[in-house]
């Protein structure tokens, strides 16, 4: 399986609103912990180590581009 990088979430705006809403009443530390737990839950769901590595590499590249 290859990492899906094309938009693949029905109603992406609704998903984003739900994601932000889940963190609305959290302080920065709680929000960071929520995001880490969510990442681990989703990584477990994906389960494919190669896809997870591709995702981590893509996220790292995207972060590096923003700092440049």
N, C-alpha and C positions, 0 to 999 in steps of 0.2 A: 504494500500500500504506500502511496506517496502522499505527502502533505498537501492538503487542499488550501491554496492561497487565494483562490477566486472567491468573491462574496458568496456565502453559502447559508446565511441565516435568514429565514423568512422574517419580515418585519424587523430589520436591524435597528431602526430607531426605537421601537418598542423594547427590544432586548436591552439596548443601551440605557434607556430610562429605568428599566427594572434593575439592571446592574447598579446604577447610581443610587436608586432608591434603597437597595439593600445596605448601602453604606452611609446613608444620609445622617443617621444619628450616632455614628461611630467617630471616635477621635482618630487621629492619624495612625496611632499604633494599632488600634482595633481594626481599622480599615486595611492596613498592611497585612495583618494576620488573617483577615477574611480573604483577601486576595490570594495569599499563600495557600490557605485551605482549599479554596476554589480551584486553584491550579492543580493541586494534588488530587482532588476528586476527579477533575477532567482528565488528568494524565492517567489515572487508574482506569478510567472509562476507555480511553484510546488504547492503552495497553501495548501498543506496538513500539518497541524501543527505538527502532529506526525512525519512525515518524516523529516521536518525541524529540529525538536528536535534531531532526530537520527543523522542528518548530523552535527549539532553543536557539539554533543557529540563525534562523530567520529573525527572531526577536532581537538577538544580539546585533545583527547587522542593521536592523531598523533603528535601534538605539544609537549605534555608532554614527549613522547618517544624520541624526538630529543634532548631535554634538558638533559636527563639522561645520 
